[in-house]
């Protein structure tokens, strides 16, 4: 799998909240990332907004009950990447190519 670096801009960071813009992404990444964040019991709110799919980058907003929001985003992203890698491994093992 080819890895690509994405630019992430922290727009706002408070004690238990973070708002980040993720360049070049859309619902394909943000929907599962938001779901993964909401699996964390310490996350109070995880949502995102894309003003216009073709002309703007998504903005992810996370508010914590307790803990650091940016660390929760990093953890959820790492967990999601692991899930995708496992799926790819299983797919390749099952594929007849």
N, C-alpha and C positions, 0 to 999 in steps of 0.2 A: 504494500500500500504506500503510495507516495504521500509524504507529509508536506504540508504547506503552512508557512507561518502567517498567522492572521494578526492584524493590528487591533489591539484592544485599547480603548481610551477610557480612563476612569473619569466620568463626568461629574460625579458627586460621591463623596464618601463621608459618612457619619459614623457614630459609634456602632450602631447596629444595622446600618443601611448602606447600600451601594447602588449606584446607577452607572452602568458601563455600556459603551457603544462598541459593537463588534463589526469590524469592516468586512464587507463582502459576503455576509451571511444572510440567511432568510429563515423561513419557518422550518426548513429541513433540519437545521441544527437547533434552533431556539425552542421548538416544541418539545423535543426529547430532553433538552437541557433543563427546561423549566420543570418537566415531570420528575426528573432525577432530583432536582433541588427540593421539590415538594415531598419526596420520600424521607428527607431529613426532618426529624421531629423538632429540631431547633429552628427551622425556617418557618417564619410566620407567613410571609408573602413572597411569591416568586412569579413574576409576570414579565412580559416584554411587549414592545410596541414597535411597529414598522409603519411610519407615516405613509410611505409610498414604496412598494416593493421594488420598483425599478430605479428610484431616484434617492433613496435614503437607506442608511444602515440601521439595523435593529438596535434598540436600546433595552437592555435587560435591567430590571429593578428587583432587588432582593432586600427583604427586611427580616431580621432575625428576632426570635423570642429571646435567644441568648447566643453568644458567640460572635465571631467575626464574619460578616457577610462575604467579603472577598475570599476568605479561606473556604467558605462553603461553596462558592462558585468554582474555585480551583479543584476542590475535592469532587464535586459533581462532574466537572469536565473530565477529570482523570478517570472516574468510574465509567462514564459514558464511552470514553475512548477504549477502555478495557472491554466493555460490552461489544463494541463494534469490531475490535480485533478478534474476540472470541467467535463472533458470528462469521467473520471472514475466514477464520481457520476452519470452522466446521463446514462452511459452504464449500471451500476448496477440497476438503477431505471427501465430501459427498458428491462433488461434481464429476461428471464423466466428460473429461476434455481430452 
